[in-house]
Amino acid sequence: MKARAVRTGVFAGLGAVALVAGFAVSTQSAQADAVPPTAAEQHAMSLRADSGFEHDLAFVRKLERTPGLDENWLGIPLTAQEAGQMAAREGTAPVVAAMTTELRSRADFGGAWIVQEGNGGVAVALTAPPSDAVRAEVARLVPHRYFTRFVLVKRDLASLEDLAARISASPTRDASGDPYWTSVGVREMSNVVEVRVVDRRHADWIRAHYADDGLSVMVAPAPVPLAARVVARGADSGR
């Protein structure tokens, strides 16, 4: 009876130790999750979200701690399944290019892009539901291993490109020498022309001069030229 009591006490003690250890690990994990993401982790989360992969902070940190993962595709750790999907999606780029070439002359064509899901697919934007002729042409261009998604949009690609060209041809700097815009480009997925400006004043100027519902103006600081950064760094180090 005494020996049995001793063994029971030992196992009970081990159980208590295990519970304490488990509590410590879970507490450490919770504390780690409570730490805000670093800039690198935010970048990884954004890339993973854009790629259609799981992108919560806990999962990103788990991958960071896992050795041997593939970092060749996005510069961040990917699981074997994700890396395989990225490899499969690579073949959609020439399909999208061919699609744009073939359908560009259509008045209802709004653009085409890669769908970042699974092994990849092709999205075709149209301003009207696809006709049988369009469906047949798309089916001819897209290999069976990829899926096709038709997306209804408001603006055709030609009108967006025309708006982008007009903005690009406008004066780039105001009387003070500040740039009206830092970049202009068509974002087919959003069906808009995206214009980046350095401050709200220039955003208002762009909107006033190009009143168009296909316009998206983003205020973002102008990038500092590399030469200026080098000079500034040298000046700081010389103090």
C-alpha positions in Angstrom: 0.0 0.0 0.0 2.8 2.4 0.9 4.6 1.7 -2.4 1.4 2.3 -4.3 1.0 5.6 -2.5 4.6 6.6 -3.4 4.0 5.9 -7.1 0.8 7.8 -7.1 2.5 10.7 -5.5 5.3 10.6 -8.1 2.8 10.5 -11.0 0.8 13.3 -9.4 3.9 15.3 -9.1 4.9 14.7 -12.7 1.4 15.7 -13.8 1.7 18.9 -11.9 5.1 19.6 -13.5 3.6 19.0 -16.9 0.7 21.3 -16.2 3.0 24.0 -15.0 5.2 23.5 -18.1 2.2 23.6 -20.4 1.0 26.7 -18.7 4.4 28.4 -19.1 4.5 27.5 -22.8 1.0 28.8 -23.4 1.8 31.9 -21.5 4.9 32.6 -23.5 3.0 32.0 -26.7 0.3 34.4 -25.7 2.9 37.0 -24.7 4.6 36.5 -28.1 1.3 37.0 -29.9 0.7 40.1 -28.0 3.9 41.7 -29.3 3.0 44.0 -32.3 4.3 42.8 -35.7 7.6 44.1 -36.9 7.9 45.9 -40.3 9.2 42.6 -41.8 6.3 40.7 -40.4 3.8 43.2 -41.7 5.4 42.9 -45.1 5.2 39.1 -44.9 1.5 39.3 -43.8 0.7 41.6 -46.7 2.5 39.4 -49.3 0.8 36.3 -48.0 -2.6 38.0 -48.1 -2.0 39.2 -51.7 -1.1 35.6 -52.6 -4.2 34.1 -51.1 -2.3 32.3 -48.3 -2.9 32.2 -44.5 -1.6 35.5 -43.3 -2.3 36.0 -39.6 0.6 37.0 -37.4 0.8 33.8 -35.3 1.1 31.7 -38.5 3.7 34.1 -40.0 5.8 33.8 -36.8 5.4 30.0 -36.8 6.8 29.9 -40.3 9.7 32.1 -39.3 10.7 29.6 -36.6 10.4 26.7 -39.0 13.8 25.8 -40.7 14.1 24.7 -44.3 11.1 26.4 -45.8 11.1 27.7 -49.4 11.9 31.5 -49.6 12.6 31.7 -53.3 9.2 32.8 -54.5 8.3 35.8 -52.3 11.4 36.2 -50.2 9.5 34.9 -47.1 9.0 31.4 -45.8 6.4 29.3 -47.7 5.1 25.9 -46.9 5.7 23.1 -49.5 2.1 23.3 -50.6 2.3 27.1 -51.0 5.5 26.9 -52.9 3.9 24.3 -55.2 1.0 26.6 -55.8 3.3 29.5 -56.7 5.1 27.3 -59.2 1.8 26.4 -60.8 0.6 30.0 -60.9 3.7 31.1 -62.8 2.3 29.7 -66.0 -0.7 32.1 -65.8 1.4 35.2 -66.6 1.8 34.5 -70.4 -1.9 33.5 -70.5 -2.9 36.9 -69.1 -0.6 38.6 -71.6 -2.1 36.7 -74.5 -5.6 37.4 -73.2 -5.0 41.2 -73.1 -3.5 41.1 -76.6 -6.5 39.2 -78.0 -9.3 41.1 -76.3 -7.8 44.6 -76.1 -9.7 45.8 -79.2 -13.0 44.9 -77.7 -15.0 48.0 -76.4 -16.2 46.0 -73.4 -12.8 44.6 -72.3 -11.7 45.9 -68.8 -8.5 44.0 -68.4 -7.1 40.6 -67.2 -5.0 39.5 -64.3 -3.8 36.5 -62.3 -6.1 35.2 -59.6 -4.0 34.3 -56.6 -5.9 31.3 -55.4 -4.9 27.6 -55.3 -2.9 26.7 -58.4 -3.9 30.0 -60.1 -6.5 31.3 -62.4 -7.3 34.1 -64.9 -9.7 36.9 -64.3 -11.3 38.6 -67.3 -12.9 42.0 -66.7 -15.8 43.0 -68.9 -18.2 45.9 -68.9 -21.0 43.6 -70.0 -21.8 39.9 -69.4 -19.6 37.7 -71.5 -21.1 36.6 -74.9 -20.7 33.1 -76.2 -18.0 34.4 -78.5 -16.0 35.8 -75.7 -16.4 32.7 -73.6 -15.2 30.6 -76.5 -12.1 32.9 -77.1 -11.2 32.8 -73.4 -11.6 29.0 -73.3 -9.3 28.7 -76.2 -6.6 30.9 -74.5 -6.8 29.5 -71.0 -5.3 26.0 -70.4 -7.6 23.5 -68.6 -5.3 23.4 -65.5 -6.4 27.0 -64.7 -9.8 28.3 -63.9 -11.4 31.4 -65.4 -13.3 34.1 -63.6 -15.4 36.7 -65.4 -15.7 40.1 -63.5 -18.1 42.8 -64.4 -16.6 46.3 -64.2 -17.7 49.8 -64.9 -14.8 51.1 -67.0 -13.2 49.6 -70.1 -9.4 49.3 -70.2 -9.1 51.7 -73.1 -10.8 54.6 -71.2 -8.6 53.9 -68.1 -5.4 53.9 -70.2 -6.6 57.2 -71.9 -7.1 58.8 -68.5 -3.7 57.7 -67.3 -2.1 59.0 -70.4 -3.7 62.4 -70.0 -2.6 62.7 -66.4 0.9 61.6 -67.3 1.1 64.3 -70.0 0.0 67.0 -67.5 2.5 69.4 -65.8 4.4 67.3 -63.2 5.3 70.2 -60.9 3.6 73.2 -59.4 5.0 76.8 -59.2 6.9 75.9 -56.1 8.6 73.0 -57.9 6.7 70.4 -55.9 5.5 67.4 -57.9 1.7 67.2 -58.6 2.1 63.4 -58.7 4.8 60.8 -58.2 3.2 57.9 -60.1 0.3 57.2 -62.4 -0.9 53.7 -63.4 -3.9 51.6 -64.3 -5.0 49.1 -61.7 -7.1 46.7 -63.6 -8.2 44.7 -60.5 -9.7 47.8 -59.0 -10.8 49.2 -62.4 -9.3 52.6 -61.6 -6.4 54.9 -62.5 -4.2 55.2 -59.4 -2.4 58.4 -58.9 0.0 58.9 -56.0 0.6 62.4 -54.7 2.7 63.8 -51.9 0.1 65.9 -50.1 -3.6 66.7 -49.8 -3.2 69.9 -51.8 -2.0 68.1 -54.9 -4.7 65.4 -54.4 -7.3 68.1 -54.6 -5.7 69.6 -57.7 -5.7 66.2 -59.5 -9.3 65.5 -58.6 -10.4 69.0 -59.7 -8.6 68.8 -63.1 -9.6 65.2 -63.8 -13.1 64.7 -62.4 -13.5 61.1 -63.3 -15.1 58.2 -61.4 -12.3 56.0 -62.6 -9.7 58.0 -60.6 -8.2 57.0 -57.3 -5.8 59.4 -55.7 -3.5 58.3 -52.9 -1.5 60.6 -50.7 1.9 59.1 -50.0 5.3 60.7 -49.1 7.6 61.1 -52.1 10.5 58.6 -52.0 13.9 60.2 -51.1 16.4 59.7 -54.0 19.2 57.3 -53.1 21.9 60.0 -53.7 20.1 62.3 -51.2 19.9 59.5 -48.6 23.7 58.8 -49.0 24.5 62.4 -48.6 22.3 62.7 -45.5 23.8 59.6 -44.0 27.3 60.9 -44.6 26.4 64.2 -43.0 25.0 62.5 -40.0 28.1 60.3 -39.6 30.4 63.3 -39.8 28.9 65.0 -36.8 
